[in-house]
Amino acid sequence: MTITINGKSNSTFPSPISVSELLEKLNLSKIPVLVEVDQTALLPREHSSTLLVEGSVIEIIRVAAGG
């Protein structure tokens, strides 16, 4: 399956895969992130129920606090 992650095409993931599974494979499951799939922002509780399919466009933004 080919998906786009932060503007880069990627075809290394099986289809279907949930957002939670994707974050685990990218070593981001323990880090606060904002995830957008096909221009729709997801709540963290939606990560496990949202499946990515061929052609999905994903944006992942790390949440950082600072001052």
Backbone bond lengths (Angstrom), bond angles and torsions (degrees), N, CA, C in turn:
res aa  C-N    CA-C-N  psi(-1)  N-CA   C-N-CA  omega(-1)  CA-C   N-CA-C  phi
1 M - - - 1.443 - - 1.529 107.45 -
2 T 1.309 115.83 137.98 1.463 121.25 177.63 1.523 109.09 -108.19
3 I 1.335 114.67 123.57 1.458 121.55 176.23 1.525 107.42 -128.45
4 T 1.320 116.24 164.69 1.461 120.78 177.66 1.526 107.94 -112.71
5 I 1.341 115.07 124.08 1.465 121.07 179.98 1.524 107.94 -118.22
6 N 1.321 116.00 116.78 1.468 122.21 -179.18 1.533 111.74 49.55
7 G 1.330 115.17 44.79 1.455 121.44 174.42 1.519 115.65 84.45
8 K 1.335 118.20 -1.12 1.462 121.31 -179.13 1.519 110.49 -115.16
9 S 1.328 115.26 129.84 1.458 121.37 178.43 1.524 109.74 -67.70
10 N 1.338 116.54 138.83 1.455 121.20 -178.08 1.519 108.26 -143.09
11 S 1.328 116.53 129.81 1.465 119.90 -179.38 1.523 112.13 -125.12
12 T 1.330 117.45 29.18 1.461 120.56 -176.70 1.523 114.07 -97.48
13 F 1.313 118.43 0.98 1.460 120.80 -175.84 1.526 110.96 -107.78
14 P 1.355 116.31 145.76 1.462 120.06 178.25 1.520 111.02 -74.14
15 S 1.315 116.04 162.10 1.462 121.23 178.19 1.521 108.15 -115.34
16 P 1.310 119.08 136.81 1.455 127.60 -10.84 1.528 110.10 -82.89
17 I 1.305 115.65 160.36 1.465 122.30 176.16 1.524 107.13 -137.14
18 S 1.316 116.16 140.26 1.462 118.81 179.19 1.524 109.71 -82.92
19 V 1.315 115.82 162.39 1.462 120.44 177.15 1.530 109.34 -60.66
20 S 1.320 117.93 -40.19 1.473 121.29 178.09 1.521 111.43 -59.40
21 E 1.329 116.68 -44.37 1.467 120.61 178.76 1.521 111.02 -64.42
22 L 1.320 116.74 -40.40 1.459 120.57 178.12 1.527 110.54 -61.71
23 L 1.326 117.00 -46.13 1.460 120.55 179.67 1.528 111.17 -61.28
24 E 1.338 117.70 -37.82 1.468 121.20 176.35 1.519 110.52 -61.90
25 K 1.334 116.81 -47.33 1.465 121.01 -178.48 1.531 111.99 -64.87
26 L 1.325 117.02 -27.50 1.467 121.49 178.59 1.536 111.78 -91.66
27 N 1.338 116.88 6.71 1.469 122.63 -178.40 1.525 112.34 58.18
28 L 1.326 116.24 38.82 1.460 122.00 179.63 1.527 112.62 -118.49
29 S 1.325 117.63 8.36 1.459 119.91 -174.32 1.528 113.41 -71.13
30 K 1.322 117.78 -22.04 1.468 120.87 -178.94 1.530 112.58 -101.65
31 I 1.336 116.39 3.76 1.464 121.97 -176.67 1.526 108.63 -109.26
32 P 1.347 118.78 137.58 1.469 118.76 176.91 1.538 110.64 -66.65
33 V 1.327 115.55 122.88 1.462 121.08 -179.87 1.528 110.17 -135.70
34 L 1.308 114.50 156.80 1.459 122.05 170.07 1.523 105.48 -107.77
35 V 1.331 116.30 129.94 1.464 120.77 -178.64 1.520 109.43 -119.26
36 E 1.323 114.71 132.87 1.462 121.94 175.27 1.521 107.32 -121.15
37 V 1.322 116.28 130.74 1.462 121.68 177.63 1.520 108.03 -120.65
38 D 1.311 116.01 121.32 1.462 122.09 -179.94 1.532 111.26 49.86
39 Q 1.327 115.48 47.38 1.465 125.26 175.62 1.522 114.07 69.08
40 T 1.345 117.19 19.89 1.458 121.61 175.90 1.520 108.72 -121.69
41 A 1.338 116.77 119.94 1.466 121.40 178.13 1.522 109.62 -72.03
42 L 1.316 115.84 138.79 1.460 121.27 -179.08 1.520 110.96 -106.49
43 L 1.316 115.66 145.27 1.449 121.55 168.93 1.530 107.48 -78.28
44 P 1.327 118.48 150.52 1.472 119.50 179.73 1.535 113.09 -54.30
45 R 1.319 118.12 -35.08 1.469 120.13 -179.75 1.532 112.09 -68.14
46 E 1.335 118.06 -15.13 1.468 121.60 179.47 1.530 112.78 -89.08
47 H 1.324 117.78 -9.69 1.466 120.88 -176.29 1.524 112.96 -59.25
48 S 1.325 117.46 -41.57 1.465 119.37 -176.76 1.524 112.90 -76.00
49 S 1.311 117.99 -22.92 1.471 120.46 -177.50 1.534 113.35 -99.26
50 T 1.321 117.39 -5.99 1.461 120.55 -179.20 1.525 109.46 -95.13
51 L 1.330 115.85 116.22 1.460 121.01 -179.86 1.520 110.50 -96.28
52 L 1.322 115.14 137.16 1.459 121.35 175.68 1.514 108.33 -92.34
53 V 1.315 116.33 142.02 1.455 121.93 -178.97 1.526 108.99 -128.56
54 E 1.298 116.03 172.58 1.458 122.17 177.98 1.526 110.40 -47.72
55 G 1.329 116.27 126.57 1.453 120.92 176.71 1.523 115.28 88.47
56 S 1.333 118.10 -2.54 1.473 119.79 178.57 1.533 110.06 -59.12
57 V 1.333 114.58 144.14 1.465 121.16 177.48 1.526 106.98 -114.79
58 I 1.336 115.81 118.51 1.450 121.85 -174.79 1.522 109.65 -118.17
59 E 1.325 115.21 134.16 1.461 121.60 172.28 1.519 106.42 -117.67
60 I 1.326 116.47 128.95 1.462 121.57 179.17 1.520 107.65 -122.30
61 I 1.335 115.26 124.67 1.458 120.97 -179.03 1.520 108.24 -122.95
62 R 1.339 115.91 125.51 1.471 120.32 176.31 1.513 109.38 -74.76
63 V 1.317 115.62 136.18 1.453 121.47 177.39 1.523 107.39 -89.91
64 A 1.330 116.47 124.06 1.468 120.56 179.98 1.520 108.82 -129.71
65 A 1.307 114.32 140.23 1.473 119.65 176.98 1.523 107.56 -109.52
66 G 1.271 113.92 148.04 1.457 117.30 179.03 1.526 109.80 -172.35
67 G 1.264 113.77 177.47 1.441 115.88 -178.23 1.497 112.74 -151.26
